[in-house]
Amino acid sequence: MKLFDVYPLFDVNIVKGKGCRVWDDKGVEYLDLYGGHAVISIGHAHPHYVESISRQVGTLGFYSNSVVNTLQQQLAERLGKASGYEDYSLFLINSGAEANENALKLASFHTGRTRIISFSKAFHGRTSLAVEATDNPKIIAPINANGHVTYLPLNDIEAMQAELAKGDVCAVIIEGIQGVGGIRIPSSKFLHALRKACTKYATVLIMDEIQSGYGRTGKFFAHQHSGIRPDMITVAKGIGNGFPMAGLLISPLFIPLYGQLGTTFGGNHLACSAALAVLDVFEQEHLVENAAKVGEYLLEQLKQVKGIKEVRGKGLMIGLEFEEPIKELRLRLLHEQHVFTGASGTNVLRLLPPLCLSIEEANEFINKLNKVL
Ligand SMILES: Cc1ncc(COP(=O)(O)O)c(C=O)c1O
């Protein structure tokens, strides 16, 4: 059997990782400014993480959601404290798309409505409703195109208010900072107006923090830079540092009903031990603060680099927009300088390093970038 060939691959076989570095099968060392698509939060192969998961798999890897799981309870309590959402409830699933799927479903159960508002360039995942809310016709199959979603321009307060005033919108789903869309930041003014309009028209506000959350921007969630509180928050990627896991944080507005949501694998013992180990390291190594400090430094340094059209971002979620397509630049960074980076569209280089990136590693990246520009 062959693999279903949907991923354009770099010809590199990564076999080992440590902190912000990975190594290929030939022993070549790379600086990881991409974190496997924002997934590696505490760094590759962190010893505490390795020890926690190893111990858990040797004790109990899995049992179903029909029994008490104290690891889930611990995670809910710890995540509530770490994020400032202690009064919210937690529902655990396995991937970002699944988190958004459940958020939209719960919003529809709650409001009895079916219309969704999303934004231009939004990315919310590749399953049913999540992909329908994603502004990319190439990945929406005919079976997903069910007319639930209206896409509006990001930061257009008037357009948003006019649409919500129709009174039939189930949910607005918006990324804390658009990632796949090219590191585009919703303005604080827009988020406050959105919060107000959602409350006025009884529309559920869902904040997708799958890429921008979990400390990446220097606060636990990107929307916390503006001070608003959404009705639901979706998280994935960094929550498990590579262990497939996701969560949905749900405001006390929503009353849980037995059987309304459910999953076989979500919140299993092994996944919870990974997520708890991640939160331990967040606390011990002050990773949210590190993302703020190193991110601010990196952003400032990048603004001095010649040849970049625009530098955008917050913390360690950074986009570098170039006049020219970046395909060649990214390949040279990888093969000549041994640095992993990401891309958004054709012209934006995307940086999503592990949150433990040091100032020295940030400087190393700047030097390497200068060499290929
Ligand atoms: C903002 C956002 N939402 C949702 C998703 C989907 O997550 P997953 O690939 O885990 O389903 C992603 C993945 O890149 C994302 O960046």
The ligand as an SDF file (V2000), in Angstrom:
LIG
                    3D

 16 16  0  0  0  0  0  0  0  0999 V2000
   -6.8860   28.3600   13.6200 C   0  0  0  0  0  0  0  0  0  0  0  0
   -7.0090   26.8850   13.3400 C   0  0  0  0  0  0  0  0  0  0  0  0
   -8.1750   26.2710   13.5580 N   0  0  0  0  0  0  0  0  0  0  0  0
   -8.3390   24.9590   13.3430 C   0  0  0  0  0  0  0  0  0  0  0  0
   -7.3060   24.1780   12.8860 C   0  0  0  0  0  0  0  0  0  0  0  0
   -7.5160   22.7100   12.6460 C   0  0  0  0  0  0  0  0  0  0  0  0
   -6.8240   21.9400   13.5630 O   0  0  0  0  0  0  0  0  0  0  0  0
   -6.5360   20.3940   13.2760 P   0  0  0  0  0  0  0  0  0  0  0  0
   -5.6040   20.3220   12.1120 O   0  0  0  0  0  0  0  0  0  0  0  0
   -5.9540   19.8740   14.5600 O   0  0  0  0  0  0  0  0  0  0  0  0
   -7.8560   19.7650   12.9720 O   0  0  0  0  0  0  0  0  0  0  0  0
   -6.0620   24.7800   12.6210 C   0  0  0  0  0  0  0  0  0  0  0  0
   -4.9390   23.9960   12.0790 C   0  0  0  0  0  0  0  0  0  0  0  0
   -4.0040   24.4870   11.5210 O   0  0  0  0  0  0  0  0  0  0  0  0
   -5.9140   26.1630   12.8560 C   0  0  0  0  0  0  0  0  0  0  0  0
   -4.7420   26.7990   12.6160 O   0  0  0  0  0  0  0  0  0  0  0  0
  1  2  1  0
  2  3  1  0
  2 15  2  0
  3  4  2  0
  4  5  1  0
  5  6  1  0
  5 12  2  0
  6  7  1  0
  7  8  1  0
  8  9  2  0
  8 10  1  0
  8 11  1  0
 12 13  1  0
 12 15  1  0
 13 14  2  0
 15 16  1  0
M  END
$$$$
